[in-house]
Amino acid sequence: MDIKRLLPAAPLPCSSQYLHASQPYYIVTIAYDHRSAGARLLHELCSLLNQLGFEAHLQSPSLSGQHWTSQLTEPIKLAHYRAGKKPIVIYPEVTKGTPLQLGLPVRYVLNYPGYFGGDSSYSNDEIVYAYHRVFYPNPDAPLLRLPTLDVSSTQHGALEPSQRTQIAYYHRRYSAVGGKVRDFGPDAIEITYSTPATHAETLGLLKKARLLYTYEMSALVSEALLCGCAVVLLPNPLTLNLAEKKILFEIDDLQGVSWGDDPHDIERALATVHLGRAQVLGLFEGWLEQLQAFIERTQAAASALPFERAWPQATIDRLPGAYTQAADLAARADRLHWQAVHKQYAQWRQRSTLREIDAAIYAEHLAAGRVQPLNVLIDQRDASTDALADTLDSLGQCLGQPAALHIVAHEPAPAALAEAPGVVWHQLPSTGPLAGGSLAALDLPSAWTLLLRSGTQLSPQALMEWGLAPAQFPQARLIYADEDQAHADEQQRYPFFKPDPNVELLRCINYLGPAVAVHTHTWQQLGAPLPGAELYAAALALLQQHGREMLGHISTVLAHAAPGAASAAEEAREFDAAQALLVPAVATRLQPLPRLGTWLPEHALQGQPLVSLVVPSGLKTGYLRCLLQATAKLNDLPLHEVIVVCQQAQADEVARACAGAVSVPLHCVTLPDGEYQHAAALNAGVARASGEFVLVCDDDTEALHAGWLARLVAIAQQSEVGLVAPRLLSSKERDPKVVGGPVFLGIQGLAASYCGEQQWLAEAGVYSRLQLTQDCSAVAGHCFVLRKAHWERVGGLRAERYPLYLPVLDLCLRLGALGLRHVWTPLSNCVHHGGKTLEQRRHDIHDRVRLMDQELAERQQMLADWAAELAHDPHYNRQLSLFKPFDIEAHIVIDWNPLRRDRPRVLAPPLHSGAGQYRVVEPLNALQDAGLVQSCVIMPLPGGSSRILQPLELRRAEPDLLVLQHSVDDAQLSQVRQYKTAAPSIPIVQMVDDLLGEVPDKHPHRVFQSREGHQRMVQALRASDRLIVTTEALQQHYGQYLSDVRLVPNSLDTHWFGLEPKRNPPGARLRVGWVGAGQHQGDLELIEPIVAEFAHEVDWVFMGMCTDGIRPHLKEMHHFVSIADYPAKMASLGLDIAIAPLEDNLFNRCKSNLRLLEYGAMGWAVVCSDVATYRTDAPPVLHCASLDDWRAALRRLIDQPDERKRLGAALQQWVQRHYTLRGLQQRWFEALFAASPTNPQDSA
């Protein structure tokens, strides 16, 4: 059967002649591999479609070079999108989901769904085609059975049956999963995944072979029959069982195949192989008609598909070049970030969960009377009964109950609630005052009331946290919390991690949320405002009259808003409420923004304040002149004076640049020549200023529009405002980028400006923070306004501590400590060209080094001076990342409340290994389950790399203890030193369970460990306060370097003892095995002769590693698995006897007896080396000091089944008696928290 001869006589010669009305095909597949029939088939399908005139491309890492195929690229997708094409995307069954997320999905089932990965079932949106009816028996799925090869090639060169003598065998998957291949004789030819080298060579072998033995079904079976080679299928429980036999039954009584190796069946297969070939050829009859029907059906379905379904928004957003306009690119950047935030939040929610310890803590607070009872009032106006039911259901799931429950609605109470005990229903008129006087006069039993919008669901701890909050915010009269909101499809939730009270931000957006606790008396005095516009107006009034202390913020998610909770009408009422309160008291007008629910107050300028401009300059006078000219041109608020500060050597050049640039008085303040100090220059300039306000600008900044200065000064005129900064842009070009947004503390190790995902001017940013005026803890020092009196109040900049890089950040923090708030606003925009003076200085290599040293010194000084403030920015949120602004911190999820000390707190980043599980994760989980500590375990990143804790992350978490493990790599070791600078009061406890440095000669890490390990460990210990080890030998060794060394042995958690280990059936060969990691080369070499000697009478089963000398004697070799699956994997090995060989050296003498504990949990009898490690606490095992001892011990256990059983049971009891984690909980707690002993020898 020649594929090419069955195609049209004159196929279209090139891609330009594709059928223009057709939709293109995208075929997802693995790289071309001649050994994979599935890969060959999909590449062939792509080639056939192209030859038939239907454009097709492969999503594949590589192509064959022999087919009419091309790789699918992003430009091809973009061209199809712009042309209005709707791709048909073909996925094989091994592909999980529909990863391209576009077009018409078509599933091509080439094997059992889910057998080699992928999904086991498919959605109704997918069109399904099957290669074999057995694989997908649904009769609605048509067949598409293309030949996987040119059938005519199987005849050329094939030997006659009488000439065939060779035997071939195939076992790819069977041996990969641990199957043992029989010996087919010295002349048998093995077919593997790598040999023969090409598919043509494989066919050549089958054309000469008499028999093919195979342990699994594959395309090789049909190819063998086509080549005239009979097939013997070898049934086995691993890869070929009766279910696989169904594949053969599509052809009744398939000839040329023997099921099993019965001689009679093999002879029959040999005699009928020619008939089998004909039967297989019959399977491919009509393939071209099937393909043509496939094309007709898929083209019709794709053409009928709505374009927005073929190209979903999320897919277009990922398509490079789909957008060209800045506004579209900005909207795309916002959407992409929210998609990332949704994934981060899903992970955060998994790790932020209530535990038993939380319930115990809340119960203690309740018993002590620290939880304020809450009245709960639900605003049911304009809400459905389903929404009310959701809210009431969530209330019923809360810890604690309301003191009183009131529901406010326009309608009368439904029958189910009219007589419900404890529920008071208030029917208000639908017109007139929204709340009515009746609520203000209610006799509510509790001092605090929780206001809920109907449909809002509460977290289980919500009543507890709001009840505890009044004590944490004693001056507050309104307390809000973080929240999330369900997407309309309810498959995604979007969080709102809010700032603490932020005056300017609240004037721009109502971020209070659908659940707010209010002081009952204050609330009633304000007229009993309900959630929405009324409560928003009340909050603005409280802020305006009494300041930020009136509001409190609980920084964790306590409320879950319903989809579409806020309507356009409600947000319009909020705008009106803000306008009524702010205009004209604060602003001249409110500027509505495109994003619903946001607006910008334009602050009212009071009078004509005097403003002095201070500019340090000298090296870049061209930029200086442009700055002065723009300031003179855009002079809605004329400057009082200009003061330029420069060094003496640059004075003449500066004077020439300034000549004629401004019409106001201009003063040049000169500094001595020498090393330039930015702080000294600003101090000198501001000291010379005579205006009430000072405008400080770098000489490479430039105003962009009229009114820019008046808007800054109007904000700065508020008495409690410190520095005010504009938005900084990269240039005057058509589509400038944002280079100076609001500054947030703690980001990237110090502080950073938030400029959005891609810095587009129109990006809203997370929670619209890029488009709203807001309070900040600091502003960028490139351009800002402040009262000169504030500057003088703190004595200006501290030039001796921060001479160049960070003086303005230090100034912001000192003014913030006095209660002033700083403001950033997008209403004013300036260009910042990126630090041209420093850029020029860096051209000189010596200057560059000095600048780097200076920056590092100031950063270290900032960390020493302000670590607490940097770690706790009130205008950010503790649940957000300190790496990238407004990402969610999903790796370090701190569940404890930072304002309370409910239990001792432990923060720990464990190693991604068994040591991390045994020494950190499980002990801390056990202590938390016992109610003794609150812990946060920082799990490793995807891929296994450790998540390196940053110093400010440590300071933000505020644990009582930081637990580290083997902090000896470069990143960890450098950070340990920084921890003591940022958080000197937090003790560091190191965990060590191995001797570093003194490793055996055959240890895989010997080269590094012998040279670096010991020294690095000593450095880590010197930066630590305590060490916890696993053995007395380690305690003695490391006691030389740290006085406080505690000993807690390894132990096993409860899940080890709930397993039911697989037992070998009676009469079967005994299974003897070893389990361990990859550093035991020397240990295993000890018993190589023993393994070889006993291989004839036992099945050796190894897991983890083995030596070259042992491998030929193994029955099974199992790869290591993740630590989560490790206990179950061990239990599945079905061992009768376990061995534990160990060389007698210093490294091994410091190791623990963990191997015996794991074996004992399985109930296995154990034979081990006679070393000190395995004699601790006298375990019931057989110790061996020589090969003769090993022979005798194994012979004893092989010959005496009762003895095996007795020793296995005794070892299991020994483990449960001495080494359960539950039994060592108190010892762990004391090792972590007990005060250091006066005498170091008592530390054990």
Secondary structure, 3 states (H helix, E strand, C coil): CCHHHHCCCCCCCCHHHCCCCCCCEEEECCCCCCCCHHHHHHHHHHHHHHHCCCCEEEECCCCCCCCCCCECCHHHHHHHHHCCCCCEEEEECCCCCCCCCCCEEEEEECCCCECCECCCCCCCCCEEEECCCCCCCCCCCCECCCCCCCHHHHCCCCCCHHHCCEEEEECHHHHHCCCCCCCCCCCCEEECCCCCCCHHHHHHHHHHEEEEEECCCCHHHHHHHHCCCEEEECCECCCECHHHHHHHHHCCCCCCEEECCCHHHHHHHHHCHHHHHHHHHHHCCCHHHHHHHHHHHHHHHHHHCCHHHHCCHHHHHCCCCCCCCHHHHHHHHHHHHHHHHHHHHHHHHHHCCCCHHHHHHHHHHHHCCCCCCEEEEEECCCCCHHHHHHHHHHHHCCCCCCCEEEEEECCCCCHHHHCCCCEEEEECCCCCCCCCHHHHCCCCCCCEEEEEECCCEECCCHHHHHHHHHHHCCCCCEEEEEEEEECCCCCCEEEECCCCCCHHHHHHECCCCCEEEEEHHHHHHCCCCCCCHHHHHHHHHHHHHHCHHHEEEEEEEEEEECCCCCCHHHHHHHHHHHHHHHCCCCEEEEEECCCCCEEEEEECCCCCCCEEEEEECCCCHHHHHHHHHHHHHCCCCCCCEEEEEEEHHHHHHHHHHHCCCCCCCEEEEEECCCCCCHHHHHHHHHHHCCCCEEEEECCCEEECCCCHHHHHHHHHCCCCEEEEEEEEECCCCCCCEEEECCEEECHHHCEEECCCCCCECCCCCHHHCCCCCEEECECCCCEEEEEHHHHHHCCCCCCCCCCCCCHHHHHHHHHHHCCCEEEEEEEEEEEECCCHHHHHHCCCHHHHHHHHHHHHHHHHHHHHHHHHHHHCCCCCCCCECCCCCCCECCCCCCCCCCCCCCCCEEEECCCCCHHHHHHHHHHHHHHHHCCCCEEEECCCCCCCCCCCCCHHHHHHHCCCEEEEECCCCHHHHHHHHHHHHHCCCCCEEEEECCCCCCCCCCCCCHHHHHHHHHHHHHHHHHCCCEEEECCHHHHHHHCCCCCCEEECCCCECHHHHCCCCCCCCCCCCEEEEEECCCCCHHHHHCCHHHHHHHCCCEEEEEECCCCCCCHHHEEEEECCCCCCCHHHHHHCCCCCEEEECCCCCHHHHCCCCHHHHHHHHHCCEEEEECCHHHCCCCCCCEEECCHHHHHHHHHHHHHCHHHHHHHHHHHHHHHHHHCECHHHHHHHHHHHHCCCCCCHHHHC
